[in-house]
Amino acid sequence: MMNSITLPARCDRAAAEAVWPELVAALGSGAIRIDGSAVEHVGQAVLQLLVSARRSGDGAHITPSPALEDAARLTGLTAELFEESEL
C-alpha cells in the first residue's frame, strides 16, 4: 500500500515544516502519493520539498491542483514534479 500525504491549501514555509516529518517517515516504506489537489498557494519551500520527495527513496506521485501546476510551470519544474519516470 502506498503512503499518502495531503497538502494544505496554503503551502508556505510553515506548511513545508509541518509536512516534512510526515514525508521523512513515509520515505522508508515505498513510493509516496502526495495529494496536492487542494493547493491554492504554493511557495518555494514546498516546491523544494516536492522535488526532494520525487528524488528520494522510491519517489512520489503528486496529484496537482491548477495552482500547483502553474507554480511548477513558472519555475520550470513540471517534468521534475509530475512526469512519470521511465524504469
C-alpha positions as CSV (number, residue, x, y, z in Angstrom):
1,M,0.0,0.0,0.0
2,M,1.3,3.4,-0.9
3,N,1.7,6.0,1.8
4,S,-0.4,9.1,1.2
5,I,0.2,12.7,2.3
6,T,-2.3,15.5,1.7
7,L,-1.1,19.1,1.2
8,P,-3.0,22.0,2.7
9,A,-4.5,24.8,0.6
10,R,-1.7,27.2,1.6
11,C,1.7,25.6,1.1
12,D,4.0,28.1,2.6
13,R,7.2,27.7,4.6
14,A,5.2,26.7,7.8
15,A,3.3,24.1,5.8
16,A,6.7,22.7,4.5
17,E,7.9,22.4,8.1
18,A,4.7,20.7,9.1
19,V,4.7,18.2,6.2
20,W,8.5,17.4,6.4
21,P,8.4,14.9,9.3
22,E,5.5,13.1,7.8
23,L,7.3,12.9,4.5
24,V,10.5,11.6,6.0
25,A,8.6,8.9,7.9
26,A,6.9,7.8,4.7
27,L,10.1,7.6,2.6
28,G,11.3,4.4,4.1
29,S,8.3,2.4,3.1
30,G,8.0,2.6,-0.7
31,A,6.6,5.2,-3.1
32,I,4.5,8.1,-1.7
33,R,1.3,9.5,-3.1
34,I,1.1,13.3,-2.5
35,D,-2.4,14.8,-2.9
36,G,-1.9,18.4,-3.9
37,S,-5.4,18.8,-5.4
38,A,-6.5,21.4,-2.8
39,V,-3.4,23.6,-3.1
40,E,-4.3,27.2,-3.8
41,H,-0.9,28.9,-2.9
42,V,2.5,27.2,-3.1
43,G,5.8,28.7,-2.1
44,Q,9.4,27.8,-2.9
45,A,9.9,25.8,0.3
46,V,7.1,23.4,-0.6
47,L,8.3,23.1,-4.2
48,Q,11.8,22.2,-3.0
49,L,10.2,19.6,-0.6
50,L,8.2,18.1,-3.5
51,V,11.3,17.8,-5.7
52,S,13.2,16.2,-2.8
53,A,10.3,13.7,-2.4
54,R,10.4,12.8,-6.1
55,R,14.1,12.2,-6.0
56,S,14.2,10.3,-2.7
57,G,13.6,6.6,-2.0
58,D,11.1,5.1,-4.3
59,G,9.8,8.5,-5.4
60,A,6.5,10.2,-5.1
61,H,3.4,10.6,-7.3
62,I,2.0,14.1,-7.0
63,T,-1.6,14.9,-7.8
64,P,-1.6,18.7,-8.6
65,S,-4.1,21.4,-8.4
66,P,-4.2,24.1,-11.1
67,A,-2.2,26.4,-8.7
68,L,0.4,23.8,-8.2
69,E,0.7,23.1,-11.9
70,D,1.0,26.9,-12.5
71,A,3.8,27.2,-9.9
72,A,5.6,24.2,-11.5
73,R,5.3,25.7,-14.9
74,L,6.6,29.1,-13.8
75,T,9.6,27.6,-12.1
76,G,10.4,25.1,-14.8
77,L,9.6,22.1,-12.6
78,T,6.7,20.5,-14.5
79,A,8.7,17.5,-15.7
80,E,10.5,17.2,-12.4
81,L,7.4,17.1,-10.4
82,F,4.7,15.4,-12.5
83,E,6.1,13.2,-15.3
84,E,6.4,9.6,-14.6
85,S,10.0,8.4,-14.9
86,E,10.9,5.5,-17.1
87,L,12.3,2.5,-15.3
